[in-house]
Each structure stands twice: as C-alpha cells, then as structure tokens.
Amino acid sequence: MEKIRIVVVDDHPIFRQGVVDTLSIENDIEIIGEATTGEAALELINKTLPDIAILDINLPDMNGQQIAKQIIDNKLPIKIILLTAYDQAEQVIHAANIGANAYCAKDIFPEKLIEIIHAILEDKYFFNNQILTQDQLTKWLTQTMGRVTGQSGYEHLNFQPLSKREMQVLQCVTAGLSNKEIAQELRISHQTVKNHVTAILRKLGVDDRTQAAVFAIKQGWVNLNQVN
C-alpha cells in the first residue's frame, strides 16, 4: 500500500511532535519531513514534494498563508492544511481564496485531522468546521463574504480616501497578517499599526478587520493573487 507522504511545519516543538506522533501511528501515513520556519519549509517541500503539507499559520519568518500561496503559484501537486491558534475570519476567507484545502484550529482532535487528510486527498475541503465539496465551498465562501458585506452597508458607503500606508496595512490585513506581523512586514511599530487599523475601520465605516478585508476584495483594491 502506497503511503500518504506528509510534511509538518510548526515552530513549537511540543505541538509539532504531537502532530508527528499522532500521524505516524497510522499505517497509511508517512512523515517525510519537518520544518520550523517558512524558508526551511519551502526548501523541504520543493525537495520532497509531499502529498500533503501541514502548515502552522504563525511562523517566525513568513506565515503559513504565504507558504501556501507559493506552493499554489508554483502549481505543485500538494494538498495544504493550515493550522492556527487564532481563528480569525479574514484568515479563513483568505485561505479559501488562495486555494488551501483545509483550515483547522490547533485544538482539533487527532481523529478529525486524520479524517481531513483522507478527505482532501479525495478533492474535498475542510472549512467552517465541516468537510465540503468544491461546490459547497464556493457557496459557503460566497455566502460568508455576502453576509459580512451586508452587515456593513458598503453599498451606500461614502468613505474617506485611504493613505498609501493605510492601503499597505489594509493589504496585510486582507492577507490575514496579525498586527505584529504587519509591523514586521512594514517595519513600523506595533502601536502605529494599531493606529492605522483604527483609521481604516473609521474611514471605511466598518466594525472590524474582517469587514475591511472583504470590502477590499469586493472593491478590487487587493488582488489575492498578488498578496505575499
């Protein structure tokens, strides 16, 4: 029997070892590599071409979404499971849009993770805590974006223009980056990022980061294919 070849990427040793130990006892799964940074992950993935890459969202140098996007942009035949300790709605939307196969909280039960692995190899997806077909995923994503848009009243919005820096911050928000990651990406302070996010929400007349991210996508301000 040909085994499912998996790479696990996480910078927390205890959690990473837990995932590896959980999957290694399965007869049809083989862990072929581990990495702790985005750079090391990409090198490992390009070298081994696993069937599945399990990626932590928050890594020291680049986040899991950025790694996933590079895998997808390079058209590598690899399924992607994103794991996160912070389940933010804009990250889920972005993960689905860039083409990830699954988005899971880190407190997922081991048996559920194994179920997801087998499901995505059958061209299914795991979002919103459920296994979905391609059509179901498209419908869920459309409804989710539509629901957020409807709540914010964008259609009648006369927003104030965003500055160049605010547009950069908004693009990072849409990519699912945390304030800390945005500060590192743009080389500005954490407080400055918070100030920009507050200004963006006020100018767009929205309540939270998710609504701002969806608005940016709807308006075409942020092209997900160009988000790093």
C-alpha beads as a LAMMPS data file, in Angstrom:
LAMMPS data file: protein, C-alpha beads

228 atoms
227 bonds

1 atom types
1 bond types

-500.0 500.0 xlo xhi
-500.0 500.0 ylo yhi
-500.0 500.0 zlo zhi

Masses

1 110.0

Atoms # bond

1 1 1 0.000 0.000 0.000
2 1 1 1.362 3.386 -1.017
3 1 1 1.566 5.696 1.984
4 1 1 0.410 9.299 2.245
5 1 1 3.582 11.398 2.411
6 1 1 3.289 14.373 4.761
7 1 1 5.454 17.324 5.791
8 1 1 4.721 19.071 9.117
9 1 1 5.718 22.721 9.610
10 1 1 5.440 24.327 13.056
11 1 1 7.890 26.291 15.198
12 1 1 6.570 24.927 18.518
13 1 1 8.476 21.658 19.203
14 1 1 5.904 20.095 21.525
15 1 1 2.953 20.736 19.217
16 1 1 4.876 19.667 16.114
17 1 1 5.987 16.449 17.801
18 1 1 2.418 15.800 18.867
19 1 1 1.193 16.041 15.262
20 1 1 4.036 13.840 14.045
21 1 1 3.420 11.200 16.736
22 1 1 -0.337 11.206 16.073
23 1 1 0.039 10.676 12.345
24 1 1 2.979 8.282 12.497
25 1 1 0.915 5.549 14.116
26 1 1 -1.391 5.443 11.095
27 1 1 -0.480 2.576 8.751
28 1 1 -1.132 4.586 5.601
29 1 1 0.736 7.782 6.615
30 1 1 4.450 8.565 6.479
31 1 1 6.001 11.760 7.856
32 1 1 8.800 12.565 5.422
33 1 1 9.998 15.834 6.917
34 1 1 9.614 18.590 9.500
35 1 1 10.440 22.298 9.446
36 1 1 10.266 25.200 11.899
37 1 1 10.460 28.221 9.556
38 1 1 8.851 29.246 6.285
39 1 1 12.146 29.315 4.411
40 1 1 13.069 25.814 5.590
41 1 1 9.547 24.628 4.796
42 1 1 9.696 25.796 1.189
43 1 1 13.102 24.178 0.702
44 1 1 11.842 20.912 2.191
45 1 1 8.589 20.942 0.204
46 1 1 10.303 21.678 -3.097
47 1 1 12.822 18.897 -2.420
48 1 1 10.437 16.158 -1.258
49 1 1 7.126 17.053 -2.991
50 1 1 4.886 15.562 -0.298
51 1 1 1.253 14.667 -0.852
52 1 1 0.220 16.996 1.970
53 1 1 1.847 19.946 3.752
54 1 1 0.521 20.731 7.222
55 1 1 1.435 24.369 7.894
56 1 1 1.217 26.485 11.019
57 1 1 -0.215 29.933 10.221
58 1 1 2.188 31.799 12.527
59 1 1 5.865 31.187 11.824
60 1 1 8.929 33.322 12.615
61 1 1 9.812 34.481 9.097
62 1 1 6.719 34.091 6.899
63 1 1 3.242 32.887 7.712
64 1 1 1.593 29.689 6.566
65 1 1 -0.658 31.561 4.139
66 1 1 2.403 32.925 2.325
67 1 1 3.939 29.458 2.079
68 1 1 0.638 28.077 0.789
69 1 1 0.418 30.782 -1.853
70 1 1 3.921 29.991 -3.140
71 1 1 3.052 26.289 -3.356
72 1 1 -0.126 27.091 -5.278
73 1 1 1.505 29.702 -7.517
74 1 1 4.199 27.162 -8.439
75 1 1 1.442 24.661 -9.304
76 1 1 2.914 21.966 -7.066
77 1 1 0.624 18.911 -6.704
78 1 1 0.435 19.276 -2.924
79 1 1 -2.610 19.479 -0.681
80 1 1 -2.412 22.132 2.048
81 1 1 -3.761 22.038 5.602
82 1 1 -3.406 25.292 7.544
83 1 1 -3.380 25.126 11.351
84 1 1 -3.952 28.149 13.552
85 1 1 -4.159 29.026 17.220
86 1 1 -6.014 32.246 16.320
87 1 1 -9.147 31.579 14.299
88 1 1 -9.632 34.951 12.563
89 1 1 -12.359 35.255 9.940
90 1 1 -10.250 37.200 7.455
91 1 1 -7.619 34.448 7.576
92 1 1 -10.258 31.830 6.766
93 1 1 -11.541 33.858 3.807
94 1 1 -8.028 34.404 2.501
95 1 1 -7.070 30.753 2.962
96 1 1 -10.072 29.630 0.916
97 1 1 -9.459 32.214 -1.789
98 1 1 -5.807 31.350 -2.338
99 1 1 -6.654 27.662 -2.721
100 1 1 -5.792 25.962 0.586
101 1 1 -7.557 22.630 1.094
102 1 1 -8.246 22.885 4.821
103 1 1 -8.197 25.424 7.631
104 1 1 -8.197 23.993 11.169
105 1 1 -7.862 25.224 14.734
106 1 1 -4.914 23.739 16.623
107 1 1 -7.212 22.187 19.205
108 1 1 -8.610 19.810 16.585
109 1 1 -8.994 16.194 17.720
110 1 1 -6.417 13.776 16.232
111 1 1 -9.073 11.547 14.661
112 1 1 -10.616 14.590 12.944
113 1 1 -7.266 15.616 11.483
114 1 1 -6.829 12.114 10.076
115 1 1 -10.336 12.281 8.606
116 1 1 -9.494 15.619 6.977
117 1 1 -6.290 14.209 5.481
118 1 1 -8.217 11.451 3.741
119 1 1 -10.987 13.841 2.667
120 1 1 -8.717 16.348 0.943
121 1 1 -6.984 13.550 -0.956
122 1 1 -10.443 12.908 -2.428
123 1 1 -10.566 16.550 -3.599
124 1 1 -12.720 17.756 -0.728
125 1 1 -12.141 20.693 1.613
126 1 1 -12.365 21.485 5.315
127 1 1 -13.596 24.967 6.202
128 1 1 -16.110 26.272 8.719
129 1 1 -15.536 23.069 10.751
130 1 1 -17.031 20.844 8.065
131 1 1 -15.927 18.767 5.114
132 1 1 -17.106 20.358 1.864
133 1 1 -17.156 19.602 -1.844
134 1 1 -15.855 22.239 -4.266
135 1 1 -19.403 23.459 -4.938
136 1 1 -20.208 23.591 -1.230
137 1 1 -17.012 25.526 -0.531
138 1 1 -17.808 28.063 -3.250
139 1 1 -21.347 28.508 -1.911
140 1 1 -20.126 28.883 1.691
141 1 1 -17.456 31.416 0.708
142 1 1 -19.922 33.467 -1.350
143 1 1 -22.449 33.474 1.491
144 1 1 -19.809 34.370 4.071
145 1 1 -18.479 37.310 2.084
146 1 1 -22.008 38.415 1.218
147 1 1 -23.110 38.238 4.859
148 1 1 -20.186 40.340 6.043
149 1 1 -20.725 42.834 3.218
150 1 1 -24.425 43.104 4.001
151 1 1 -23.762 43.786 7.652
152 1 1 -21.525 46.743 6.889
153 1 1 -23.712 48.638 4.436
154 1 1 -20.911 49.061 1.884
155 1 1 -23.296 49.754 -0.971
156 1 1 -24.123 53.225 0.402
157 1 1 -20.685 53.995 1.762
158 1 1 -19.001 57.376 1.112
159 1 1 -15.659 56.551 2.643
160 1 1 -12.696 58.855 3.043
161 1 1 -9.668 58.059 0.836
162 1 1 -7.032 55.874 2.443
163 1 1 -3.423 56.974 2.526
164 1 1 -0.715 54.955 0.791
165 1 1 0.401 53.491 4.121
166 1 1 -3.178 52.662 5.112
167 1 1 -3.605 50.796 1.824
168 1 1 -0.461 48.799 2.610
169 1 1 -1.824 47.938 6.055
170 1 1 -5.204 47.007 4.554
171 1 1 -3.498 44.652 2.104
172 1 1 -1.701 42.974 5.006
173 1 1 -4.957 42.700 6.951
174 1 1 -6.616 41.085 3.930
175 1 1 -3.727 38.609 3.753
176 1 1 -4.540 37.555 7.319
177 1 1 -1.459 39.049 8.985
178 1 1 -1.651 39.953 12.669
179 1 1 -0.726 43.446 13.857
180 1 1 2.659 42.114 14.983
181 1 1 3.310 40.567 11.561
182 1 1 2.213 43.777 9.805
183 1 1 4.632 45.775 11.968
184 1 1 7.464 43.439 10.961
185 1 1 6.446 43.442 7.292
186 1 1 6.217 47.250 7.011
187 1 1 8.964 47.980 9.555
188 1 1 6.783 50.181 11.715
189 1 1 5.824 49.967 15.385
190 1 1 3.019 47.810 16.706
191 1 1 1.213 50.917 18.001
192 1 1 1.472 52.581 14.582
193 1 1 -0.182 49.531 13.019
194 1 1 -2.998 49.707 15.573
195 1 1 -3.481 53.391 14.775
196 1 1 -3.640 52.678 11.043
197 1 1 -6.131 49.832 11.516
198 1 1 -8.340 52.084 13.645
199 1 1 -8.198 54.789 10.972
200 1 1 -9.018 52.281 8.221
201 1 1 -12.082 50.972 10.051
202 1 1 -13.275 54.534 10.714
203 1 1 -12.767 55.675 7.112
204 1 1 -14.479 52.620 5.640
205 1 1 -17.266 52.761 8.192
206 1 1 -16.868 49.097 9.136
207 1 1 -16.853 47.376 12.502
208 1 1 -13.892 45.007 12.284
209 1 1 -10.923 43.733 10.295
210 1 1 -12.966 41.051 8.561
211 1 1 -15.396 43.544 7.067
212 1 1 -12.478 45.727 5.966
213 1 1 -10.784 42.744 4.305
214 1 1 -13.933 41.658 2.484
215 1 1 -14.572 45.222 1.323
216 1 1 -11.038 45.453 -0.067
217 1 1 -11.559 42.228 -2.025
218 1 1 -15.012 43.259 -3.268
219 1 1 -13.723 46.629 -4.466
220 1 1 -10.739 45.062 -6.203
221 1 1 -8.319 47.065 -4.093
222 1 1 -6.470 43.908 -3.112
223 1 1 -5.728 41.217 -5.660
224 1 1 -5.340 37.969 -3.711
225 1 1 -3.002 36.633 -6.392
226 1 1 -0.587 39.426 -5.513
227 1 1 -0.742 39.077 -1.718
228 1 1 2.575 37.700 -0.465

Bonds

1 1 1 2
2 1 2 3
3 1 3 4
4 1 4 5
5 1 5 6
6 1 6 7
7 1 7 8
8 1 8 9
9 1 9 10
10 1 10 11
11 1 11 12
12 1 12 13
13 1 13 14
14 1 14 15
15 1 15 16
16 1 16 17
17 1 17 18
18 1 18 19
19 1 19 20
20 1 20 21
21 1 21 22
22 1 22 23
23 1 23 24
24 1 24 25
25 1 25 26
26 1 26 27
27 1 27 28
28 1 28 29
29 1 29 30
30 1 30 31
31 1 31 32
32 1 32 33
33 1 33 34
34 1 34 35
35 1 35 36
36 1 36 37
37 1 37 38
38 1 38 39
39 1 39 40
40 1 40 41
41 1 41 42
42 1 42 43
43 1 43 44
44 1 44 45
45 1 45 46
46 1 46 47
47 1 47 48
48 1 48 49
49 1 49 50
50 1 50 51
51 1 51 52
52 1 52 53
53 1 53 54
54 1 54 55
55 1 55 56
56 1 56 57
57 1 57 58
58 1 58 59
59 1 59 60
60 1 60 61
61 1 61 62
62 1 62 63
63 1 63 64
64 1 64 65
65 1 65 66
66 1 66 67
67 1 67 68
68 1 68 69
69 1 69 70
70 1 70 71
71 1 71 72
72 1 72 73
73 1 73 74
74 1 74 75
75 1 75 76
76 1 76 77
77 1 77 78
78 1 78 79
79 1 79 80
80 1 80 81
81 1 81 82
82 1 82 83
83 1 83 84
84 1 84 85
85 1 85 86
86 1 86 87
87 1 87 88
88 1 88 89
89 1 89 90
90 1 90 91
91 1 91 92
92 1 92 93
93 1 93 94
94 1 94 95
95 1 95 96
96 1 96 97
97 1 97 98
98 1 98 99
99 1 99 100
100 1 100 101
101 1 101 102
102 1 102 103
103 1 103 104
104 1 104 105
105 1 105 106
106 1 106 107
107 1 107 108
108 1 108 109
109 1 109 110
110 1 110 111
111 1 111 112
112 1 112 113
113 1 113 114
114 1 114 115
115 1 115 116
116 1 116 117
117 1 117 118
118 1 118 119
119 1 119 120
120 1 120 121
121 1 121 122
122 1 122 123
123 1 123 124
124 1 124 125
125 1 125 126
126 1 126 127
127 1 127 128
128 1 128 129
129 1 129 130
130 1 130 131
131 1 131 132
132 1 132 133
133 1 133 134
134 1 134 135
135 1 135 136
136 1 136 137
137 1 137 138
138 1 138 139
139 1 139 140
140 1 140 141
141 1 141 142
142 1 142 143
143 1 143 144
144 1 144 145
145 1 145 146
146 1 146 147
147 1 147 148
148 1 148 149
149 1 149 150
150 1 150 151
151 1 151 152
152 1 152 153
153 1 153 154
154 1 154 155
155 1 155 156
156 1 156 157
157 1 157 158
158 1 158 159
159 1 159 160
160 1 160 161
161 1 161 162
162 1 162 163
163 1 163 164
164 1 164 165
165 1 165 166
166 1 166 167
167 1 167 168
168 1 168 169
169 1 169 170
170 1 170 171
171 1 171 172
172 1 172 173
173 1 173 174
174 1 174 175
175 1 175 176
176 1 176 177
177 1 177 178
178 1 178 179
179 1 179 180
180 1 180 181
181 1 181 182
182 1 182 183
183 1 183 184
184 1 184 185
185 1 185 186
186 1 186 187
187 1 187 188
188 1 188 189
189 1 189 190
190 1 190 191
191 1 191 192
192 1 192 193
193 1 193 194
194 1 194 195
195 1 195 196
196 1 196 197
197 1 197 198
198 1 198 199
199 1 199 200
200 1 200 201
201 1 201 202
202 1 202 203
203 1 203 204
204 1 204 205
205 1 205 206
206 1 206 207
207 1 207 208
208 1 208 209
209 1 209 210
210 1 210 211
211 1 211 212
212 1 212 213
213 1 213 214
214 1 214 215
215 1 215 216
216 1 216 217
217 1 217 218
218 1 218 219
219 1 219 220
220 1 220 221
221 1 221 222
222 1 222 223
223 1 223 224
224 1 224 225
225 1 225 226
226 1 226 227
227 1 227 228
